[in-house]
Amino acid sequence: MVRPFVMMLAYGGEDIYEGWMKNKRSAMISCNDGFRPVSFLLEAMEDE
């Protein structure tokens, strides 16, 4: 499920993977469908 990660980043969450990602405001999420796997790179953007 992608939603918890999106919400965490949207509300200022950081370092989801405890130092594994260079950008602390990002997450690499993968769908666990064995036939059609999809990976998503989620990155929080600064509000202007």
PDBQT receptor file of N, H, CA, C and O in Angstrom, charges set to zero:
ATOM      1  N   MET A   1       0.823  -1.176   0.000  1.00  0.00    +0.000 N 
ATOM      2  CA  MET A   1       0.000   0.000   0.000  1.00  0.00    +0.000 C 
ATOM      3  C   MET A   1       0.871   1.245   0.000  1.00  0.00    +0.000 C 
ATOM      4  O   MET A   1       1.807   1.350   0.793  1.00  0.00    +0.000 OA
ATOM      5  N   VAL A   2       0.577   2.165  -0.864  1.00  0.00    +0.000 N 
ATOM      6  H   VAL A   2      -0.183   2.079  -1.509  1.00  0.00    +0.000 HD
ATOM      7  CA  VAL A   2       1.387   3.368  -1.041  1.00  0.00    +0.000 C 
ATOM      8  C   VAL A   2       0.904   4.508  -0.142  1.00  0.00    +0.000 C 
ATOM      9  O   VAL A   2       1.699   5.351   0.273  1.00  0.00    +0.000 OA
ATOM     10  N   ARG A   3      -0.359   4.533   0.150  1.00  0.00    +0.000 N 
ATOM     11  H   ARG A   3      -1.005   3.848  -0.187  1.00  0.00    +0.000 HD
ATOM     12  CA  ARG A   3      -0.959   5.670   0.852  1.00  0.00    +0.000 C 
ATOM     13  C   ARG A   3      -0.269   6.053   2.164  1.00  0.00    +0.000 C 
ATOM     14  O   ARG A   3      -0.041   7.244   2.375  1.00  0.00    +0.000 OA
ATOM     15  N   PRO A   4       0.075   5.126   3.052  1.00  0.00    +0.000 N 
ATOM     16  CA  PRO A   4       0.730   5.536   4.308  1.00  0.00    +0.000 C 
ATOM     17  C   PRO A   4       2.046   6.286   4.074  1.00  0.00    +0.000 C 
ATOM     18  O   PRO A   4       2.367   7.218   4.812  1.00  0.00    +0.000 OA
ATOM     19  N   PHE A   5       2.798   5.889   3.064  1.00  0.00    +0.000 N 
ATOM     20  H   PHE A   5       2.537   5.132   2.464  1.00  0.00    +0.000 HD
ATOM     21  CA  PHE A   5       4.059   6.559   2.767  1.00  0.00    +0.000 C 
ATOM     22  C   PHE A   5       3.817   7.950   2.185  1.00  0.00    +0.000 C 
ATOM     23  O   PHE A   5       4.527   8.898   2.523  1.00  0.00    +0.000 OA
ATOM     24  N   VAL A   6       2.820   8.073   1.316  1.00  0.00    +0.000 N 
ATOM     25  H   VAL A   6       2.244   7.304   1.042  1.00  0.00    +0.000 HD
ATOM     26  CA  VAL A   6       2.474   9.378   0.736  1.00  0.00    +0.000 C 
ATOM     27  C   VAL A   6       2.033  10.334   1.844  1.00  0.00    +0.000 C 
ATOM     28  O   VAL A   6       2.481  11.479   1.890  1.00  0.00    +0.000 OA
ATOM     29  N   MET A   7       1.174   9.877   2.720  1.00  0.00    +0.000 N 
ATOM     30  H   MET A   7       0.811   8.946   2.683  1.00  0.00    +0.000 HD
ATOM     31  CA  MET A   7       0.683  10.729   3.803  1.00  0.00    +0.000 C 
ATOM     32  C   MET A   7       1.809  11.128   4.758  1.00  0.00    +0.000 C 
ATOM     33  O   MET A   7       1.865  12.272   5.211  1.00  0.00    +0.000 OA
ATOM     34  N   MET A   8       2.697  10.192   5.060  1.00  0.00    +0.000 N 
ATOM     35  H   MET A   8       2.651   9.264   4.692  1.00  0.00    +0.000 HD
ATOM     36  CA  MET A   8       3.816  10.496   5.956  1.00  0.00    +0.000 C 
ATOM     37  C   MET A   8       4.699  11.592   5.367  1.00  0.00    +0.000 C 
ATOM     38  O   MET A   8       5.072  12.534   6.066  1.00  0.00    +0.000 OA
ATOM     39  N   LEU A   9       5.036  11.471   4.073  1.00  0.00    +0.000 N 
ATOM     40  H   LEU A   9       4.733  10.706   3.505  1.00  0.00    +0.000 HD
ATOM     41  CA  LEU A   9       5.869  12.484   3.426  1.00  0.00    +0.000 C 
ATOM     42  C   LEU A   9       5.119  13.806   3.269  1.00  0.00    +0.000 C 
ATOM     43  O   LEU A   9       5.716  14.874   3.399  1.00  0.00    +0.000 OA
ATOM     44  N   ALA A  10       3.819  13.743   2.991  1.00  0.00    +0.000 N 
ATOM     45  H   ALA A  10       3.334  12.875   2.885  1.00  0.00    +0.000 HD
ATOM     46  CA  ALA A  10       3.019  14.955   2.804  1.00  0.00    +0.000 C 
ATOM     47  C   ALA A  10       2.939  15.793   4.082  1.00  0.00    +0.000 C 
ATOM     48  O   ALA A  10       2.849  17.019   4.019  1.00  0.00    +0.000 OA
ATOM     49  N   TYR A  11       2.972  15.134   5.230  1.00  0.00    +0.000 N 
ATOM     50  H   TYR A  11       3.046  14.138   5.281  1.00  0.00    +0.000 HD
ATOM     51  CA  TYR A  11       2.870  15.843   6.497  1.00  0.00    +0.000 C 
ATOM     52  C   TYR A  11       4.205  16.038   7.197  1.00  0.00    +0.000 C 
ATOM     53  O   TYR A  11       4.253  16.255   8.408  1.00  0.00    +0.000 OA
ATOM     54  N   GLY A  12       5.307  15.960   6.419  1.00  0.00    +0.000 N 
ATOM     55  H   GLY A  12       5.268  15.784   5.435  1.00  0.00    +0.000 HD
ATOM     56  CA  GLY A  12       6.616  16.316   6.955  1.00  0.00    +0.000 C 
ATOM     57  C   GLY A  12       7.447  15.175   7.499  1.00  0.00    +0.000 C 
ATOM     58  O   GLY A  12       8.490  15.422   8.103  1.00  0.00    +0.000 OA
ATOM     59  N   GLY A  13       7.029  13.938   7.311  1.00  0.00    +0.000 N 
ATOM     60  H   GLY A  13       6.181  13.737   6.820  1.00  0.00    +0.000 HD
ATOM     61  CA  GLY A  13       7.814  12.809   7.784  1.00  0.00    +0.000 C 
ATOM     62  C   GLY A  13       9.135  12.708   7.036  1.00  0.00    +0.000 C 
ATOM     63  O   GLY A  13       9.213  13.069   5.862  1.00  0.00    +0.000 OA
ATOM     64  N   GLU A  14      10.154  12.228   7.695  1.00  0.00    +0.000 N 
ATOM     65  H   GLU A  14      10.090  11.935   8.649  1.00  0.00    +0.000 HD
ATOM     66  CA  GLU A  14      11.489  12.107   7.097  1.00  0.00    +0.000 C 
ATOM     67  C   GLU A  14      12.133  10.790   7.497  1.00  0.00    +0.000 C 
ATOM     68  O   GLU A  14      11.732  10.140   8.463  1.00  0.00    +0.000 OA
ATOM     69  N   ASP A  15      13.141  10.420   6.723  1.00  0.00    +0.000 N 
ATOM     70  H   ASP A  15      13.467  10.948   5.938  1.00  0.00    +0.000 HD
ATOM     71  CA  ASP A  15      14.031   9.300   7.031  1.00  0.00    +0.000 C 
ATOM     72  C   ASP A  15      13.260   8.004   7.302  1.00  0.00    +0.000 C 
ATOM     73  O   ASP A  15      13.469   7.344   8.320  1.00  0.00    +0.000 OA
ATOM     74  N   ILE A  16      12.374   7.657   6.382  1.00  0.00    +0.000 N 
ATOM     75  H   ILE A  16      12.204   8.193   5.555  1.00  0.00    +0.000 HD
ATOM     76  CA  ILE A  16      11.550   6.457   6.512  1.00  0.00    +0.000 C 
ATOM     77  C   ILE A  16      12.431   5.216   6.610  1.00  0.00    +0.000 C 
ATOM     78  O   ILE A  16      12.132   4.300   7.376  1.00  0.00    +0.000 OA
ATOM     79  N   TYR A  17      13.514   5.182   5.840  1.00  0.00    +0.000 N 
ATOM     80  H   TYR A  17      13.758   5.925   5.217  1.00  0.00    +0.000 HD
ATOM     81  CA  TYR A  17      14.379   4.003   5.799  1.00  0.00    +0.000 C 
ATOM     82  C   TYR A  17      15.640   4.154   6.647  1.00  0.00    +0.000 C 
ATOM     83  O   TYR A  17      16.604   3.412   6.456  1.00  0.00    +0.000 OA
ATOM     84  N   GLU A  18      15.643   5.090   7.563  1.00  0.00    +0.000 N 
ATOM     85  H   GLU A  18      14.860   5.692   7.717  1.00  0.00    +0.000 HD
ATOM     86  CA  GLU A  18      16.726   5.287   8.531  1.00  0.00    +0.000 C 
ATOM     87  C   GLU A  18      18.114   5.331   7.900  1.00  0.00    +0.000 C 
ATOM     88  O   GLU A  18      18.997   4.553   8.261  1.00  0.00    +0.000 OA
ATOM     89  N   GLY A  19      18.296   6.257   6.949  1.00  0.00    +0.000 N 
ATOM     90  H   GLY A  19      17.579   6.889   6.656  1.00  0.00    +0.000 HD
ATOM     91  CA  GLY A  19      19.605   6.485   6.366  1.00  0.00    +0.000 C 
ATOM     92  C   GLY A  19      19.899   5.760   5.065  1.00  0.00    +0.000 C 
ATOM     93  O   GLY A  19      20.980   5.945   4.507  1.00  0.00    +0.000 OA
ATOM     94  N   TRP A  20      18.984   4.941   4.558  1.00  0.00    +0.000 N 
ATOM     95  H   TRP A  20      18.106   4.790   5.012  1.00  0.00    +0.000 HD
ATOM     96  CA  TRP A  20      19.249   4.196   3.324  1.00  0.00    +0.000 C 
ATOM     97  C   TRP A  20      19.062   5.049   2.073  1.00  0.00    +0.000 C 
ATOM     98  O   TRP A  20      19.662   4.758   1.038  1.00  0.00    +0.000 OA
ATOM     99  N   MET A  21      18.252   6.085   2.148  1.00  0.00    +0.000 N 
ATOM    100  H   MET A  21      17.764   6.321   2.989  1.00  0.00    +0.000 HD
ATOM    101  CA  MET A  21      18.015   6.954   0.990  1.00  0.00    +0.000 C 
ATOM    102  C   MET A  21      18.830   8.228   1.173  1.00  0.00    +0.000 C 
ATOM    103  O   MET A  21      18.912   8.758   2.281  1.00  0.00    +0.000 OA
ATOM    104  N   LYS A  22      19.443   8.729   0.080  1.00  0.00    +0.000 N 
ATOM    105  H   LYS A  22      19.376   8.299  -0.820  1.00  0.00    +0.000 HD
ATOM    106  CA  LYS A  22      20.204   9.978   0.162  1.00  0.00    +0.000 C 
ATOM    107  C   LYS A  22      19.303  11.141   0.530  1.00  0.00    +0.000 C 
ATOM    108  O   LYS A  22      19.661  11.972   1.364  1.00  0.00    +0.000 OA
ATOM    109  N   ASN A  23      18.123  11.201  -0.098  1.00  0.00    +0.000 N 
ATOM    110  H   ASN A  23      17.832  10.526  -0.776  1.00  0.00    +0.000 HD
ATOM    111  CA  ASN A  23      17.147  12.239   0.208  1.00  0.00    +0.000 C 
ATOM    112  C   ASN A  23      16.243  11.715   1.324  1.00  0.00    +0.000 C 
ATOM    113  O   ASN A  23      15.495  10.759   1.119  1.00  0.00    +0.000 OA
ATOM    114  N   LYS A  24      16.307  12.327   2.482  1.00  0.00    +0.000 N 
ATOM    115  H   LYS A  24      16.915  13.104   2.649  1.00  0.00    +0.000 HD
ATOM    116  CA  LYS A  24      15.526  11.842   3.621  1.00  0.00    +0.000 C 
ATOM    117  C   LYS A  24      14.028  12.036   3.425  1.00  0.00    +0.000 C 
ATOM    118  O   LYS A  24      13.231  11.409   4.123  1.00  0.00    +0.000 OA
ATOM    119  N   ARG A  25      13.630  12.900   2.484  1.00  0.00    +0.000 N 
ATOM    120  H   ARG A  25      14.278  13.409   1.917  1.00  0.00    +0.000 HD
ATOM    121  CA  ARG A  25      12.208  13.141   2.218  1.00  0.00    +0.000 C 
ATOM    122  C   ARG A  25      11.758  12.378   0.984  1.00  0.00    +0.000 C 
ATOM    123  O   ARG A  25      10.992  12.904   0.177  1.00  0.00    +0.000 OA
ATOM    124  N   SER A  26      12.229  11.132   0.827  1.00  0.00    +0.000 N 
ATOM    125  H   SER A  26      12.852  10.705   1.482  1.00  0.00    +0.000 HD
ATOM    126  CA  SER A  26      11.843  10.293  -0.300  1.00  0.00    +0.000 C 
ATOM    127  C   SER A  26      11.672   8.850   0.167  1.00  0.00    +0.000 C 
ATOM    128  O   SER A  26      12.131   8.462   1.241  1.00  0.00    +0.000 OA
ATOM    129  N   ALA A  27      10.996   8.071  -0.673  1.00  0.00    +0.000 N 
ATOM    130  H   ALA A  27      10.623   8.386  -1.545  1.00  0.00    +0.000 HD
ATOM    131  CA  ALA A  27      10.791   6.654  -0.363  1.00  0.00    +0.000 C 
ATOM    132  C   ALA A  27      10.662   5.879  -1.667  1.00  0.00    +0.000 C 
ATOM    133  O   ALA A  27      10.043   6.366  -2.614  1.00  0.00    +0.000 OA
ATOM    134  N   MET A  28      11.231   4.693  -1.731  1.00  0.00    +0.000 N 
ATOM    135  H   MET A  28      11.734   4.298  -0.962  1.00  0.00    +0.000 HD
ATOM    136  CA  MET A  28      11.090   3.797  -2.878  1.00  0.00    +0.000 C 
ATOM    137  C   MET A  28      10.114   2.709  -2.464  1.00  0.00    +0.000 C 
ATOM    138  O   MET A  28      10.400   1.904  -1.579  1.00  0.00    +0.000 OA
ATOM    139  N   ILE A  29       8.951   2.696  -3.120  1.00  0.00    +0.000 N 
ATOM    140  H   ILE A  29       8.718   3.351  -3.840  1.00  0.00    +0.000 HD
ATOM    141  CA  ILE A  29       7.881   1.770  -2.773  1.00  0.00    +0.000 C 
ATOM    142  C   ILE A  29       7.651   0.832  -3.953  1.00  0.00    +0.000 C 
ATOM    143  O   ILE A  29       7.636   1.281  -5.099  1.00  0.00    +0.000 OA
ATOM    144  N   SER A  30       7.474  -0.453  -3.696  1.00  0.00    +0.000 N 
ATOM    145  H   SER A  30       7.486  -0.817  -2.765  1.00  0.00    +0.000 HD
ATOM    146  CA  SER A  30       7.233  -1.436  -4.752  1.00  0.00    +0.000 C 
ATOM    147  C   SER A  30       5.903  -2.139  -4.522  1.00  0.00    +0.000 C 
ATOM    148  O   SER A  30       5.546  -2.476  -3.393  1.00  0.00    +0.000 OA
ATOM    149  N   CYS A  31       5.181  -2.352  -5.612  1.00  0.00    +0.000 N 
ATOM    150  H   CYS A  31       5.470  -2.079  -6.530  1.00  0.00    +0.000 HD
ATOM    151  CA  CYS A  31       3.944  -3.121  -5.578  1.00  0.00    +0.000 C 
ATOM    152  C   CYS A  31       4.333  -4.597  -5.539  1.00  0.00    +0.000 C 
ATOM    153  O   CYS A  31       5.266  -5.002  -6.233  1.00  0.00    +0.000 OA
ATOM    154  N   ASN A  32       3.652  -5.387  -4.760  1.00  0.00    +0.000 N 
ATOM    155  H   ASN A  32       2.894  -5.057  -4.197  1.00  0.00    +0.000 HD
ATOM    156  CA  ASN A  32       4.045  -6.785  -4.617  1.00  0.00    +0.000 C 
ATOM    157  C   ASN A  32       3.292  -7.721  -5.563  1.00  0.00    +0.000 C 
ATOM    158  O   ASN A  32       3.192  -8.915  -5.284  1.00  0.00    +0.000 OA
ATOM    159  N   ASP A  33       2.771  -7.216  -6.650  1.00  0.00    +0.000 N 
ATOM    160  H   ASP A  33       2.851  -6.245  -6.876  1.00  0.00    +0.000 HD
ATOM    161  CA  ASP A  33       2.109  -8.044  -7.667  1.00  0.00    +0.000 C 
ATOM    162  C   ASP A  33       3.190  -8.826  -8.417  1.00  0.00    +0.000 C 
ATOM    163  O   ASP A  33       4.051  -8.221  -9.054  1.00  0.00    +0.000 OA
ATOM    164  N   GLY A  34       3.160 -10.135  -8.353  1.00  0.00    +0.000 N 
ATOM    165  H   GLY A  34       2.460 -10.627  -7.835  1.00  0.00    +0.000 HD
ATOM    166  CA  GLY A  34       4.193 -10.966  -8.961  1.00  0.00    +0.000 C 
ATOM    167  C   GLY A  34       4.206 -10.945 -10.480  1.00  0.00    +0.000 C 
ATOM    168  O   GLY A  34       5.241 -11.221 -11.087  1.00  0.00    +0.000 OA
ATOM    169  N   PHE A  35       3.081 -10.623 -11.108  1.00  0.00    +0.000 N 
ATOM    170  H   PHE A  35       2.240 -10.398 -10.615  1.00  0.00    +0.000 HD
ATOM    171  CA  PHE A  35       3.001 -10.631 -12.568  1.00  0.00    +0.000 C 
ATOM    172  C   PHE A  35       3.264  -9.264 -13.184  1.00  0.00    +0.000 C 
ATOM    173  O   PHE A  35       3.780  -9.176 -14.298  1.00  0.00    +0.000 OA
ATOM    174  N   ARG A  36       2.916  -8.202 -12.473  1.00  0.00    +0.000 N 
ATOM    175  H   ARG A  36       2.496  -8.274 -11.568  1.00  0.00    +0.000 HD
ATOM    176  CA  ARG A  36       3.105  -6.852 -12.986  1.00  0.00    +0.000 C 
ATOM    177  C   ARG A  36       3.715  -5.958 -11.907  1.00  0.00    +0.000 C 
ATOM    178  O   ARG A  36       3.048  -5.045 -11.420  1.00  0.00    +0.000 OA
ATOM    179  N   PRO A  37       4.958  -6.203 -11.528  1.00  0.00    +0.000 N 
ATOM    180  CA  PRO A  37       5.560  -5.382 -10.469  1.00  0.00    +0.000 C 
ATOM    181  C   PRO A  37       5.784  -3.941 -10.935  1.00  0.00    +0.000 C 
ATOM    182  O   PRO A  37       6.158  -3.699 -12.083  1.00  0.00    +0.000 OA
ATOM    183  N   VAL A  38       5.555  -3.012 -10.048  1.00  0.00    +0.000 N 
ATOM    184  H   VAL A  38       5.251  -3.208  -9.115  1.00  0.00    +0.000 HD
ATOM    185  CA  VAL A  38       5.731  -1.591 -10.328  1.00  0.00    +0.000 C 
ATOM    186  C   VAL A  38       6.463  -0.976  -9.136  1.00  0.00    +0.000 C 
ATOM    187  O   VAL A  38       6.164  -1.289  -7.984  1.00  0.00    +0.000 OA
ATOM    188  N   SER A  39       7.416  -0.109  -9.423  1.00  0.00    +0.000 N 
ATOM    189  H   SER A  39       7.660   0.145 -10.359  1.00  0.00    +0.000 HD
ATOM    190  CA  SER A  39       8.125   0.605  -8.356  1.00  0.00    +0.000 C 
ATOM    191  C   SER A  39       7.828   2.091  -8.466  1.00  0.00    +0.000 C 
ATOM    192  O   SER A  39       7.722   2.636  -9.565  1.00  0.00    +0.000 OA
ATOM    193  N   PHE A  40       7.693   2.739  -7.317  1.00  0.00    +0.000 N 
ATOM    194  H   PHE A  40       7.779   2.296  -6.424  1.00  0.00    +0.000 HD
ATOM    195  CA  PHE A  40       7.403   4.165  -7.258  1.00  0.00    +0.000 C 
ATOM    196  C   PHE A  40       8.477   4.847  -6.427  1.00  0.00    +0.000 C 
ATOM    197  O   PHE A  40       8.832   4.375  -5.347  1.00  0.00    +0.000 OA
ATOM    198  N   LEU A  41       8.990   5.958  -6.934  1.00  0.00    +0.000 N 
ATOM    199  H   LEU A  41       8.701   6.342  -7.811  1.00  0.00    +0.000 HD
ATOM    200  CA  LEU A  41       9.880   6.808  -6.149  1.00  0.00    +0.000 C 
ATOM    201  C   LEU A  41       9.051   8.000  -5.693  1.00  0.00    +0.000 C 
ATOM    202  O   LEU A  41       8.642   8.829  -6.506  1.00  0.00    +0.000 OA
ATOM    203  N   LEU A  42       8.806   8.082  -4.394  1.00  0.00    +0.000 N 
ATOM    204  H   LEU A  42       9.139   7.409  -3.733  1.00  0.00    +0.000 HD
ATOM    205  CA  LEU A  42       8.032   9.171  -3.829  1.00  0.00    +0.000 C 
ATOM    206  C   LEU A  42       8.989  10.197  -3.257  1.00  0.00    +0.000 C 
ATOM    207  O   LEU A  42       9.890   9.847  -2.494  1.00  0.00    +0.000 OA
ATOM    208  N   GLU A  43       8.807  11.454  -3.613  1.00  0.00    +0.000 N 
ATOM    209  H   GLU A  43       8.076  11.738  -4.232  1.00  0.00    +0.000 HD
ATOM    210  CA  GLU A  43       9.636  12.532  -3.099  1.00  0.00    +0.000 C 
ATOM    211  C   GLU A  43       8.760  13.699  -2.679  1.00  0.00    +0.000 C 
ATOM    212  O   GLU A  43       7.896  14.138  -3.439  1.00  0.00    +0.000 OA
ATOM    213  N   ALA A  44       8.979  14.202  -1.474  1.00  0.00    +0.000 N 
ATOM    214  H   ALA A  44       9.680  13.846  -0.857  1.00  0.00    +0.000 HD
ATOM    215  CA  ALA A  44       8.240  15.351  -0.989  1.00  0.00    +0.000 C 
ATOM    216  C   ALA A  44       8.808  16.600  -1.660  1.00  0.00    +0.000 C 
ATOM    217  O   ALA A  44      10.023  16.756  -1.780  1.00  0.00    +0.000 OA
ATOM    218  N   MET A  45       7.913  17.482  -2.091  1.00  0.00    +0.000 N 
ATOM    219  H   MET A  45       6.926  17.355  -1.993  1.00  0.00    +0.000 HD
ATOM    220  CA  MET A  45       8.322  18.741  -2.734  1.00  0.00    +0.000 C 
ATOM    221  C   MET A  45       8.057  19.895  -1.782  1.00  0.00    +0.000 C 
ATOM    222  O   MET A  45       7.102  19.862  -1.005  1.00  0.00    +0.000 OA
ATOM    223  N   GLU A  46       8.897  20.906  -1.843  1.00  0.00    +0.000 N 
ATOM    224  H   GLU A  46       9.673  20.933  -2.474  1.00  0.00    +0.000 HD
ATOM    225  CA  GLU A  46       8.716  22.097  -1.015  1.00  0.00    +0.000 C 
ATOM    226  C   GLU A  46       7.617  22.961  -1.594  1.00  0.00    +0.000 C 
ATOM    227  O   GLU A  46       7.519  23.113  -2.811  1.00  0.00    +0.000 OA
ATOM    228  N   ASP A  47       6.793  23.525  -0.738  1.00  0.00    +0.000 N 
ATOM    229  H   ASP A  47       6.872  23.401   0.252  1.00  0.00    +0.000 HD
ATOM    230  CA  ASP A  47       5.713  24.432  -1.145  1.00  0.00    +0.000 C 
ATOM    231  C   ASP A  47       6.295  25.804  -1.437  1.00  0.00    +0.000 C 
ATOM    232  O   ASP A  47       7.142  26.294  -0.689  1.00  0.00    +0.000 OA
ATOM    233  N   GLU A  48       5.853  26.418  -2.504  1.00  0.00    +0.000 N 
ATOM    234  H   GLU A  48       5.165  26.020  -3.111  1.00  0.00    +0.000 HD
ATOM    235  CA  GLU A  48       6.376  27.749  -2.850  1.00  0.00    +0.000 C 
ATOM    236  C   GLU A  48       5.503  28.857  -2.317  1.00  0.00    +0.000 C 
ATOM    237  O   GLU A  48       5.804  30.033  -2.521  1.00  0.00    +0.000 OA
TER     238      GLU A  48
